Amino acid sequence: MSPSTHAPLSDDDTATLQREIAELIVVSLNLDVAASAIAVEAPLYGDEGLGLDSIDILELALVVSKRYGFALRADSEDNVRIFSSLAQLADYVRAHRTC
């Protein structure tokens, strides 16, 4: 299925995808925080929210790309928006995943 042919996700499916990505973040970055503690609208990057740095974001981009079957470009200007929150990352994954 191409990214544009995915059926819309229900609210439950969206919440499930967000929880799945939160768990992926915690496990792949070896964070000392529960996945359930990651607020969907809290910033992932910077001093607020989860506090990830640029290296964490690069590592997360690789893990997300591999898990969901699409490439995130490290030099993309969209990355600031994509990685701004768990909700934004899940929306991007939902729209672009191939698996």
Secondary structure, DSSP 4 states (H G I P E B T S, - for coil): --GGGPPPPPHHHHHHHHHHHHHHHHHHTT-SS-GGGS-TTSBSBSSSTT-B-HHHHHHHHHHHHHHHT-PPPTT-TTHHHHTSBHHHHHHHHHHH---
